[in-house]
Amino acid sequence: MEKLFSHSILTAASPEIILRKISDLTQLAMWNPAISTVTPVDEVKFHVNRKTDAINSDEFMTITSGADYVSLVATGNRIDYTLTISVKAQGQTTEVTEQLDLIEQHGIKLPIRFMAPITKHAFKRNLILLKSYVEASTSHAG
Protein backbone atom coordinates (compact mmCIF):
# COMPACT_ATOMS: atom_id res chain seq x y z
CA MET A 1 0.00 0.00 0.00
CA GLU A 2 1.07 3.55 -0.71
CA LYS A 3 -0.02 6.42 1.53
CA LEU A 4 -1.51 9.16 -0.64
CA PHE A 5 -2.42 11.70 2.05
CA SER A 6 -3.93 12.35 5.45
CA HIS A 7 -5.97 15.16 7.01
CA SER A 8 -6.95 16.04 10.56
CA ILE A 9 -9.67 18.25 11.99
CA LEU A 10 -10.97 19.06 15.47
CA THR A 11 -14.63 18.75 16.39
CA ALA A 12 -16.78 19.24 19.47
CA ALA A 13 -18.46 15.86 18.87
CA SER A 14 -17.41 12.91 21.01
CA PRO A 15 -15.34 10.05 19.56
CA GLU A 16 -18.28 7.67 20.12
CA ILE A 17 -20.70 9.80 18.10
CA ILE A 18 -18.20 10.23 15.27
CA LEU A 19 -17.49 6.51 15.07
CA ARG A 20 -21.21 5.69 15.16
CA LYS A 21 -21.97 8.16 12.34
CA ILE A 22 -19.17 7.05 10.03
CA SER A 23 -19.93 3.37 10.69
CA ASP A 24 -23.40 3.84 9.19
CA LEU A 25 -22.49 3.85 5.50
CA THR A 26 -26.13 4.26 4.51
CA GLN A 27 -25.68 7.86 5.74
CA LEU A 28 -22.49 8.49 3.72
CA ALA A 29 -24.26 11.00 1.44
CA MET A 30 -24.89 13.22 4.48
CA TRP A 31 -21.20 14.17 4.48
CA ASN A 32 -20.11 13.23 0.97
CA PRO A 33 -22.25 15.13 -1.57
CA ALA A 34 -20.85 13.14 -4.52
CA ILE A 35 -22.62 9.98 -3.30
CA SER A 36 -25.90 9.15 -5.01
CA THR A 37 -26.64 5.71 -3.54
CA VAL A 38 -25.29 3.33 -0.92
CA THR A 39 -26.76 -0.15 -1.10
CA PRO A 40 -25.97 -2.77 1.55
CA VAL A 41 -24.65 -6.03 0.11
CA ASP A 42 -24.29 -7.63 3.55
CA GLU A 43 -23.52 -6.43 7.09
CA VAL A 44 -20.04 -5.12 6.22
CA LYS A 45 -20.08 -4.63 2.43
CA PHE A 46 -21.81 -1.82 0.53
CA HIS A 47 -22.17 -0.81 -3.11
CA VAL A 48 -21.49 2.92 -3.53
CA ASN A 49 -22.42 4.93 -6.61
CA ARG A 50 -21.50 8.57 -7.21
CA LYS A 51 -23.49 11.20 -9.07
CA THR A 52 -20.48 13.35 -9.95
CA ASP A 53 -17.07 12.67 -11.42
CA ALA A 54 -14.72 11.13 -8.89
CA ILE A 55 -11.70 8.88 -8.82
CA ASN A 56 -14.21 5.97 -8.76
CA SER A 57 -17.75 6.43 -10.00
CA ASP A 58 -18.71 3.01 -8.73
CA GLU A 59 -17.19 0.93 -5.93
CA PHE A 60 -17.73 -1.67 -3.24
CA MET A 61 -16.76 -0.71 0.31
CA THR A 62 -16.06 -3.14 3.10
CA ILE A 63 -16.12 -1.66 6.60
CA THR A 64 -14.11 -2.74 9.62
CA SER A 65 -13.76 -0.95 12.91
CA GLY A 66 -11.88 -0.87 16.17
CA ALA A 67 -12.08 1.08 19.41
CA ASP A 68 -10.83 4.30 17.81
CA TYR A 69 -11.15 3.91 14.04
CA VAL A 70 -13.29 2.91 11.08
CA SER A 71 -11.60 1.53 7.99
CA LEU A 72 -13.21 1.41 4.55
CA VAL A 73 -11.61 -0.79 1.92
CA ALA A 74 -12.88 0.30 -1.49
CA THR A 75 -12.68 -1.72 -4.68
CA GLY A 76 -13.53 0.59 -7.53
CA ASN A 77 -13.64 0.92 -11.27
CA ARG A 78 -10.36 2.90 -11.29
CA ILE A 79 -8.53 2.40 -8.00
CA ASP A 80 -8.70 0.27 -4.89
CA TYR A 81 -7.93 2.08 -1.65
CA THR A 82 -8.28 2.06 2.10
CA LEU A 83 -9.70 5.07 3.92
CA THR A 84 -9.05 4.94 7.65
CA ILE A 85 -10.78 7.47 9.88
CA SER A 86 -9.46 7.53 13.43
CA VAL A 87 -10.55 9.55 16.45
CA LYS A 88 -8.67 10.75 19.51
CA ALA A 89 -10.20 12.64 22.43
CA GLN A 90 -8.33 15.84 23.25
CA GLY A 91 -9.94 17.49 26.24
CA GLN A 92 -13.30 18.92 25.17
CA THR A 93 -12.66 18.19 21.50
CA THR A 94 -11.96 15.19 19.30
CA GLU A 95 -9.26 15.01 16.66
CA VAL A 96 -10.51 13.20 13.56
CA THR A 97 -7.83 11.97 11.16
CA GLU A 98 -8.41 10.41 7.79
CA GLN A 99 -5.72 8.62 5.82
CA LEU A 100 -6.04 7.39 2.25
CA ASP A 101 -3.81 4.51 1.15
CA LEU A 102 -3.68 3.29 -2.44
CA ILE A 103 -3.98 -0.48 -2.79
CA GLU A 104 -4.04 -0.77 -6.58
CA GLN A 105 -4.58 1.40 -9.62
CA HIS A 106 -6.38 0.03 -12.68
CA GLY A 107 -8.32 1.61 -15.49
CA ILE A 108 -6.37 4.89 -15.27
CA LYS A 109 -3.62 5.76 -17.70
CA LEU A 110 -2.19 8.62 -15.62
CA PRO A 111 -0.09 7.89 -12.55
CA ILE A 112 -2.17 8.47 -9.40
CA ARG A 113 0.23 11.20 -8.22
CA PHE A 114 -1.23 13.48 -10.91
CA MET A 115 -4.76 12.99 -9.61
CA ALA A 116 -3.86 12.97 -5.91
CA PRO A 117 -4.18 16.76 -5.37
CA ILE A 118 -7.77 16.79 -6.68
CA THR A 119 -8.64 13.71 -4.65
CA LYS A 120 -6.95 15.17 -1.57
CA HIS A 121 -9.03 18.35 -1.87
CA ALA A 122 -12.29 16.38 -2.22
CA PHE A 123 -11.53 14.24 0.83
CA LYS A 124 -10.63 17.33 2.88
CA ARG A 125 -13.96 18.93 1.92
CA ASN A 126 -15.77 15.75 2.96
CA LEU A 127 -13.96 15.74 6.31
CA ILE A 128 -15.17 19.31 6.94
CA LEU A 129 -18.71 18.22 5.98
CA LEU A 130 -18.40 15.24 8.35
CA LYS A 131 -17.52 17.65 11.16
CA SER A 132 -20.61 19.75 10.41
CA TYR A 133 -22.79 16.64 10.18
CA VAL A 134 -21.70 15.15 13.53
CA GLU A 135 -21.83 18.50 15.32
CA ALA A 136 -25.35 19.21 13.98
CA SER A 137 -26.44 15.73 15.05
CA THR A 138 -25.01 16.32 18.51
CA SER A 139 -26.73 19.69 18.95
CA HIS A 140 -30.09 18.23 17.85
CA ALA A 141 -29.76 15.22 20.16
CA GLY A 142 -29.95 17.34 23.32
C-alpha positions as CSV (number, residue, x, y, z in Angstrom):
1,M,0.0,0.0,0.0
2,E,1.1,3.6,-0.7
3,K,0.0,6.4,1.5
4,L,-1.5,9.2,-0.6
5,F,-2.4,11.7,2.0
6,S,-3.9,12.3,5.4
7,H,-6.0,15.2,7.0
8,S,-7.0,16.0,10.6
9,I,-9.7,18.2,12.0
10,L,-11.0,19.1,15.5
11,T,-14.6,18.7,16.4
12,A,-16.8,19.2,19.5
13,A,-18.5,15.9,18.9
14,S,-17.4,12.9,21.0
15,P,-15.3,10.0,19.6
16,E,-18.3,7.7,20.1
17,I,-20.7,9.8,18.1
18,I,-18.2,10.2,15.3
19,L,-17.5,6.5,15.1
20,R,-21.2,5.7,15.2
21,K,-22.0,8.2,12.3
22,I,-19.2,7.1,10.0
23,S,-19.9,3.4,10.7
24,D,-23.4,3.8,9.2
25,L,-22.5,3.8,5.5
26,T,-26.1,4.3,4.5
27,Q,-25.7,7.9,5.7
28,L,-22.5,8.5,3.7
29,A,-24.3,11.0,1.4
30,M,-24.9,13.2,4.5
31,W,-21.2,14.2,4.5
32,N,-20.1,13.2,1.0
33,P,-22.2,15.1,-1.6
34,A,-20.9,13.1,-4.5
35,I,-22.6,10.0,-3.3
36,S,-25.9,9.1,-5.0
37,T,-26.6,5.7,-3.5
38,V,-25.3,3.3,-0.9
39,T,-26.8,-0.2,-1.1
40,P,-26.0,-2.8,1.5
41,V,-24.7,-6.0,0.1
42,D,-24.3,-7.6,3.5
43,E,-23.5,-6.4,7.1
44,V,-20.0,-5.1,6.2
45,K,-20.1,-4.6,2.4
46,F,-21.8,-1.8,0.5
47,H,-22.2,-0.8,-3.1
48,V,-21.5,2.9,-3.5
49,N,-22.4,4.9,-6.6
50,R,-21.5,8.6,-7.2
51,K,-23.5,11.2,-9.1
52,T,-20.5,13.4,-9.9
53,D,-17.1,12.7,-11.4
54,A,-14.7,11.1,-8.9
55,I,-11.7,8.9,-8.8
56,N,-14.2,6.0,-8.8
57,S,-17.7,6.4,-10.0
58,D,-18.7,3.0,-8.7
59,E,-17.2,0.9,-5.9
60,F,-17.7,-1.7,-3.2
61,M,-16.8,-0.7,0.3
62,T,-16.1,-3.1,3.1
63,I,-16.1,-1.7,6.6
64,T,-14.1,-2.7,9.6
65,S,-13.8,-0.9,12.9
66,G,-11.9,-0.9,16.2
67,A,-12.1,1.1,19.4
68,D,-10.8,4.3,17.8
69,Y,-11.1,3.9,14.0
70,V,-13.3,2.9,11.1
71,S,-11.6,1.5,8.0
72,L,-13.2,1.4,4.6
73,V,-11.6,-0.8,1.9
74,A,-12.9,0.3,-1.5
75,T,-12.7,-1.7,-4.7
76,G,-13.5,0.6,-7.5
77,N,-13.6,0.9,-11.3
78,R,-10.4,2.9,-11.3
79,I,-8.5,2.4,-8.0
80,D,-8.7,0.3,-4.9
81,Y,-7.9,2.1,-1.7
82,T,-8.3,2.1,2.1
83,L,-9.7,5.1,3.9
84,T,-9.0,4.9,7.6
85,I,-10.8,7.5,9.9
86,S,-9.5,7.5,13.4
87,V,-10.5,9.5,16.4
88,K,-8.7,10.8,19.5
89,A,-10.2,12.6,22.4
90,Q,-8.3,15.8,23.3
91,G,-9.9,17.5,26.2
92,Q,-13.3,18.9,25.2
93,T,-12.7,18.2,21.5
94,T,-12.0,15.2,19.3
95,E,-9.3,15.0,16.7
96,V,-10.5,13.2,13.6
97,T,-7.8,12.0,11.2
98,E,-8.4,10.4,7.8
99,Q,-5.7,8.6,5.8
100,L,-6.0,7.4,2.3
101,D,-3.8,4.5,1.1
102,L,-3.7,3.3,-2.4
103,I,-4.0,-0.5,-2.8
104,E,-4.0,-0.8,-6.6
105,Q,-4.6,1.4,-9.6
106,H,-6.4,0.0,-12.7
107,G,-8.3,1.6,-15.5
108,I,-6.4,4.9,-15.3
109,K,-3.6,5.8,-17.7
110,L,-2.2,8.6,-15.6
111,P,-0.1,7.9,-12.5
112,I,-2.2,8.5,-9.4
113,R,0.2,11.2,-8.2
114,F,-1.2,13.5,-10.9
115,M,-4.8,13.0,-9.6
116,A,-3.9,13.0,-5.9
117,P,-4.2,16.8,-5.4
118,I,-7.8,16.8,-6.7
119,T,-8.6,13.7,-4.7
120,K,-7.0,15.2,-1.6
121,H,-9.0,18.4,-1.9
122,A,-12.3,16.4,-2.2
123,F,-11.5,14.2,0.8
124,K,-10.6,17.3,2.9
125,R,-14.0,18.9,1.9
126,N,-15.8,15.8,3.0
127,L,-14.0,15.7,6.3
128,I,-15.2,19.3,6.9
129,L,-18.7,18.2,6.0
130,L,-18.4,15.2,8.4
131,K,-17.5,17.7,11.2
132,S,-20.6,19.8,10.4
133,Y,-22.8,16.6,10.2
134,V,-21.7,15.1,13.5
135,E,-21.8,18.5,15.3
136,A,-25.3,19.2,14.0
137,S,-26.4,15.7,15.0
138,T,-25.0,16.3,18.5
139,S,-26.7,19.7,19.0
140,H,-30.1,18.2,17.8
141,A,-29.8,15.2,20.2
142,G,-29.9,17.3,23.3
